[in-house]
Amino acid sequence: MLDILTITAPIFLLIGLGFLSVHSGLLAREQIRGISSFVIHFALPALLIHSLATRPIEEILNAGYLLAYGLASLAAFAVGFALSRWWRRDSLAGAAMTGLGMSASNSGFIGYPVVVMVVGPLAALPMALCMLVESLLMVPLALTLAEAGRQNGGSVRQVAVEIVRRLAKNPVLIGIVVGLGLSLLELHLPPILLRPIEMLAQASAPVALFVIGGTLYGLKPGGMLADASQMALGKLLLHPLAVYLAFSLVPGVGTDLQVAALLFASAPMFTVYPLLAQQYGLEDRCAAALVATTVLSFFSMSLLLGVLPSLPISG
């Protein structure tokens, strides 16, 4: 238990520090948004560029990892979408946001700080692969379904153009593309560029956790405990279980990568989740789910770290 707390406690202490900094008035929510912008536009892309550009392309594009994590995420999305749409009679946009909340992790802000303490510097590689699945598969899928519901059968071309436009401006995705390009072309950055990229990369984990805490302050569940609980259970239990089963069916993925995938899947949904839902009038529900899932993830991730040594995982 002490070993587990050594990993999880610092993560959530930094989250708590960010929360208290806003609660006490030391920092305003606008300042937290500024720090968040630094992480999203500079620190995380730098981490991805450094991790990908310094590895051979055949090591990065792990087809087995992408296949297993992608299938598991789609399975979690499908369950969340189906329960919301046909059992709770939710709207198409509501069902899509529920599926996204249960299948897309906060890989950069919470997943990476935990995984790096378990598997070491290797953590940046599976993080990039998870972000590829989230950025190119899960988010476009959810937005396509949500936009289709909002436009009530509107132009498919308009929906597709809007999604491509958003993805093209995503700094995390740009970082992945740049890192992959450097690796594919076997280009090595000169020290004068590599060193500041390393410095920015090292700042990503602690600053991201601080931002999470500051962002959580002021989010109001708004009497949506049932919705939030369902999404939290789906994200923290169903998604990791689907990942575990998927990797047991896909051979050739190393043990450390499988452990990393499980931990990434056990992280709560990303912090911009309520912002994505805001345009569909679902921000209160998704904010409640984000708060509940982040709080409960302390216990679920600690439990997962406790049972990891006994899980039959083979590379």
C-alpha positions as CSV (number, residue, x, y, z in Angstrom):
1,M,0.0,0.0,0.0
2,L,2.8,2.4,0.8
3,D,4.4,1.7,-2.6
4,I,1.1,2.5,-4.3
5,L,0.6,5.7,-2.3
6,T,4.1,6.7,-3.3
7,I,2.9,6.7,-6.9
8,T,-0.6,8.1,-6.6
9,A,-0.4,10.5,-3.6
10,P,2.0,13.0,-5.3
11,I,-0.2,13.0,-8.3
12,F,-3.3,14.0,-6.4
13,L,-1.4,16.3,-4.0
14,L,-0.4,18.4,-7.0
15,I,-4.1,18.3,-8.2
16,G,-5.1,19.4,-4.7
17,L,-2.5,22.2,-4.7
18,G,-4.0,23.6,-7.9
19,F,-7.5,23.3,-6.5
20,L,-6.5,25.2,-3.3
21,S,-4.7,27.9,-5.2
22,V,-7.9,28.9,-6.9
23,H,-10.1,28.3,-3.9
24,S,-7.9,30.6,-1.7
25,G,-7.9,33.3,-4.4
26,L,-4.1,33.0,-4.9
27,L,-4.8,32.4,-8.6
28,A,-7.9,33.2,-10.6
29,R,-9.5,30.8,-13.0
30,E,-8.4,32.9,-15.9
31,Q,-4.8,32.4,-14.8
32,I,-5.3,28.7,-14.6
33,R,-6.6,28.8,-18.2
34,G,-3.4,30.6,-19.2
35,I,-1.3,27.9,-17.5
36,S,-3.4,25.3,-19.2
37,S,-2.8,26.9,-22.6
38,F,1.0,26.7,-21.9
39,V,0.7,23.0,-21.2
40,I,-1.5,22.3,-24.3
41,H,0.4,24.5,-26.8
42,F,4.0,24.1,-25.6
43,A,4.8,21.5,-22.9
44,L,2.8,18.5,-24.2
45,P,3.7,19.0,-27.8
46,A,7.4,19.3,-26.7
47,L,7.1,16.1,-24.8
48,L,5.6,14.3,-27.8
49,I,8.2,15.7,-30.2
50,H,11.1,14.8,-28.0
51,S,9.8,11.3,-27.4
52,L,8.9,10.4,-31.0
53,A,11.8,12.2,-32.7
54,T,14.4,10.3,-30.7
55,R,13.0,6.8,-31.5
56,P,13.1,4.8,-34.8
57,I,9.8,4.9,-36.7
58,E,9.3,1.1,-36.5
59,E,9.4,1.3,-32.7
60,I,6.8,4.1,-32.6
61,L,4.2,2.7,-35.0
62,N,3.3,-0.3,-32.9
63,A,0.4,-1.7,-34.9
64,G,-0.6,-4.2,-32.1
65,Y,-0.9,-1.4,-29.5
66,L,-2.9,0.8,-31.8
67,L,-5.2,-2.0,-32.8
68,A,-5.8,-3.2,-29.2
69,Y,-6.2,0.2,-27.7
70,G,-8.4,1.4,-30.5
71,L,-10.7,-1.6,-30.4
72,A,-11.0,-1.4,-26.6
73,S,-11.9,2.3,-26.8
74,L,-14.5,1.7,-29.5
75,A,-16.0,-1.0,-27.3
76,A,-16.3,1.3,-24.3
77,F,-17.7,4.0,-26.6
78,A,-20.3,1.6,-28.0
79,V,-21.5,0.5,-24.6
80,G,-21.8,4.1,-23.3
81,F,-23.6,5.2,-26.5
82,A,-26.0,2.3,-26.5
83,L,-27.0,2.6,-22.9
84,S,-27.5,6.3,-23.2
85,R,-29.3,6.3,-26.5
86,W,-31.6,3.2,-26.2
87,W,-31.9,2.6,-22.5
88,R,-32.0,6.2,-21.1
89,R,-33.6,7.6,-24.4
90,D,-30.9,10.3,-24.6
91,S,-30.4,12.5,-27.6
92,L,-27.9,11.6,-30.3
93,A,-25.5,14.3,-29.0
94,G,-26.0,13.2,-25.4
95,A,-25.3,9.6,-26.3
96,A,-22.2,10.6,-28.2
97,M,-20.8,12.6,-25.3
98,T,-21.5,9.8,-22.9
99,G,-19.6,7.4,-25.2
100,L,-16.7,9.8,-25.4
101,G,-16.6,10.3,-21.7
102,M,-16.3,6.5,-21.2
103,S,-13.7,5.9,-23.9
104,A,-11.2,8.9,-24.1
105,S,-8.7,9.4,-21.3
106,N,-6.8,12.3,-19.9
107,S,-3.6,10.8,-21.2
108,G,-1.4,13.9,-21.0
109,F,-2.5,15.5,-17.8
110,I,-3.2,12.5,-15.4
111,G,-2.3,9.3,-17.3
112,Y,1.3,10.3,-18.2
113,P,2.3,11.4,-14.7
114,V,1.1,8.1,-13.2
115,V,2.6,5.9,-16.0
116,V,6.0,7.6,-16.0
117,M,6.3,6.7,-12.3
118,V,5.6,3.0,-13.1
119,V,7.4,2.3,-16.4
120,G,9.8,5.3,-16.6
121,P,10.7,7.3,-19.7
122,L,9.0,4.7,-21.9
123,A,5.7,6.3,-20.8
124,A,5.8,9.1,-23.5
125,L,5.6,6.5,-26.4
126,P,2.3,4.8,-25.3
127,M,1.0,8.2,-24.4
128,A,1.5,9.4,-28.0
129,L,-0.2,6.2,-29.3
130,C,-3.1,6.7,-27.0
131,M,-3.4,10.3,-28.1
132,L,-3.4,9.2,-31.7
133,V,-6.4,6.9,-31.0
134,E,-8.2,9.6,-29.0
135,S,-7.5,12.5,-31.5
136,L,-8.0,10.6,-34.8
137,L,-10.7,8.1,-33.8
138,M,-12.6,8.8,-30.6
139,V,-13.1,12.5,-30.7
140,P,-14.0,12.7,-34.4
141,L,-16.4,9.8,-34.0
142,A,-18.2,11.5,-31.1
143,L,-18.2,14.9,-32.8
144,T,-19.6,13.5,-36.0
145,L,-22.5,11.8,-34.2
146,A,-23.1,14.8,-32.0
147,E,-23.1,17.2,-35.0
148,A,-25.3,14.9,-37.0
149,G,-27.9,15.0,-34.1
150,R,-27.7,18.8,-33.8
151,Q,-28.0,19.5,-37.5
152,N,-30.8,17.0,-37.8
153,G,-29.6,15.4,-41.0
154,G,-27.5,18.3,-42.2
155,S,-24.7,18.2,-44.6
156,V,-22.2,15.4,-43.9
157,R,-19.6,17.5,-45.8
158,Q,-20.0,20.4,-43.4
159,V,-19.6,18.2,-40.4
160,A,-16.5,16.6,-41.9
161,V,-14.9,19.9,-42.8
162,E,-15.5,21.3,-39.3
163,I,-13.9,18.2,-37.7
164,V,-10.9,18.3,-40.0
165,R,-10.5,22.0,-39.3
166,R,-10.5,21.4,-35.5
167,L,-8.0,18.6,-35.8
168,A,-5.6,20.6,-38.0
169,K,-5.4,23.3,-35.2
170,N,-4.9,20.8,-32.4
171,P,-1.4,21.5,-30.9
172,V,-1.1,18.0,-29.4
173,L,-1.8,16.4,-32.8
174,I,0.6,18.8,-34.5
175,G,3.3,17.7,-32.0
176,I,2.6,14.0,-32.8
177,V,2.9,14.7,-36.6
178,V,6.1,16.7,-36.2
179,G,7.7,14.0,-34.0
180,L,6.6,11.2,-36.4
181,G,7.9,13.2,-39.3
182,L,11.4,13.7,-37.7
183,S,11.5,10.0,-36.8
184,L,10.4,8.9,-40.3
185,L,13.0,11.1,-42.0
186,E,15.7,10.2,-39.5
187,L,16.3,13.9,-38.8
188,H,18.1,14.7,-35.5
189,L,17.4,18.1,-33.9
190,P,20.5,20.2,-33.0
191,P,21.3,20.6,-29.3
192,I,20.3,24.3,-29.4
193,L,16.7,23.1,-30.3
194,L,16.6,19.8,-28.4
195,R,17.6,21.3,-25.0
196,P,14.7,23.7,-24.8
197,I,12.3,21.0,-26.0
198,E,13.5,18.7,-23.2
199,M,13.0,21.5,-20.7
200,L,9.5,22.1,-21.8
201,A,8.8,18.4,-21.8
202,Q,10.0,18.0,-18.2
203,A,7.5,20.7,-17.2
204,S,4.5,19.0,-18.7
205,A,3.6,16.5,-15.9
206,P,3.7,18.6,-12.8
207,V,2.1,21.7,-14.4
208,A,-0.6,19.6,-16.0
209,L,-1.6,18.2,-12.6
210,F,-1.7,21.6,-11.1
211,V,-4.0,22.8,-13.9
212,I,-6.3,19.9,-13.4
213,G,-6.9,20.9,-9.8
214,G,-7.4,24.6,-10.6
215,T,-9.8,23.6,-13.4
216,L,-11.9,21.4,-11.1
217,Y,-12.6,24.3,-8.7
218,G,-15.9,25.8,-9.5
219,L,-17.3,23.0,-11.6
220,K,-20.8,22.3,-10.2
221,P,-22.3,18.8,-10.5
222,G,-25.7,20.4,-10.6
223,G,-27.7,17.5,-9.3
224,M,-26.6,15.1,-12.0
225,L,-25.2,12.4,-9.7
226,A,-26.8,9.5,-11.5
227,D,-25.4,10.6,-14.9
228,A,-22.0,11.3,-13.5
229,S,-21.8,8.0,-11.6
230,Q,-22.7,6.0,-14.7
231,M,-20.0,7.8,-16.8
232,A,-17.4,7.5,-14.0
233,L,-18.0,3.7,-13.6
234,G,-17.8,3.2,-17.3
235,K,-14.6,5.2,-17.7
236,L,-12.8,3.8,-14.6
237,L,-13.9,0.2,-14.8
238,L,-15.2,-0.7,-18.3
239,H,-12.5,1.1,-20.3
240,P,-9.6,-0.6,-18.5
241,L,-11.3,-3.9,-18.6
242,A,-11.9,-3.6,-22.4
243,V,-8.2,-2.7,-22.8
244,Y,-7.1,-5.7,-20.8
245,L,-9.2,-8.0,-22.8
246,A,-8.2,-6.5,-26.1
247,F,-4.4,-6.8,-25.4
248,S,-4.9,-10.4,-24.3
249,L,-6.2,-11.1,-27.8
250,V,-3.5,-9.1,-29.7
251,P,-0.1,-10.7,-29.6
252,G,3.3,-9.2,-29.7
253,V,2.9,-6.1,-27.4
254,G,5.5,-5.8,-24.7
255,T,4.5,-6.1,-21.0
256,D,5.5,-2.5,-20.2
257,L,3.3,-1.2,-23.0
258,Q,0.4,-3.3,-21.8
259,V,0.8,-1.9,-18.3
260,A,0.9,1.6,-19.7
261,A,-2.2,1.1,-21.7
262,L,-4.1,-0.2,-18.7
263,L,-3.1,2.8,-16.6
264,F,-3.9,5.3,-19.4
265,A,-7.3,3.7,-19.8
266,S,-7.9,4.0,-16.0
267,A,-7.4,7.8,-16.1
268,P,-10.5,10.0,-16.1
269,M,-11.7,11.8,-19.2
270,F,-9.8,14.9,-20.4
271,T,-10.3,18.3,-18.9
272,V,-11.8,19.9,-22.1
273,Y,-14.5,17.3,-22.1
274,P,-17.2,19.8,-20.7
275,L,-16.0,22.4,-23.2
276,L,-16.7,19.9,-26.1
277,A,-20.1,19.2,-24.7
278,Q,-20.9,22.9,-24.1
279,Q,-21.9,23.5,-27.8
280,Y,-24.6,20.8,-27.4
281,G,-26.0,22.1,-24.1
282,L,-24.5,19.2,-22.1
283,E,-21.7,21.0,-20.2
284,D,-23.3,20.6,-16.7
285,R,-23.7,16.8,-17.1
286,C,-20.1,16.4,-18.4
287,A,-18.7,18.7,-15.8
288,A,-20.3,16.6,-13.1
289,A,-18.9,13.5,-14.7
290,L,-15.4,15.0,-14.9
291,V,-15.5,16.0,-11.2
292,A,-16.8,12.6,-10.0
293,T,-14.4,10.6,-12.3
294,T,-11.3,12.6,-11.3
295,V,-12.1,12.1,-7.5
296,L,-12.8,8.4,-7.9
297,S,-9.8,7.8,-10.1
298,F,-7.5,8.2,-7.0
299,F,-9.1,5.0,-5.6
300,S,-9.5,3.1,-8.8
301,M,-5.9,3.8,-10.1
302,S,-4.5,2.9,-6.6
303,L,-6.5,-0.3,-6.8
304,L,-5.2,-1.1,-10.3
305,L,-1.6,-0.5,-9.2
306,G,-2.2,-2.9,-6.3
307,V,-3.5,-5.7,-8.5
308,L,-1.1,-5.2,-11.5
309,P,1.5,-7.6,-10.2
310,S,-1.0,-10.4,-10.0
311,L,-2.6,-9.9,-13.5
312,P,-1.6,-12.4,-16.1
313,I,0.1,-10.1,-18.6
314,S,2.5,-11.5,-21.1
315,G,4.6,-9.6,-23.6
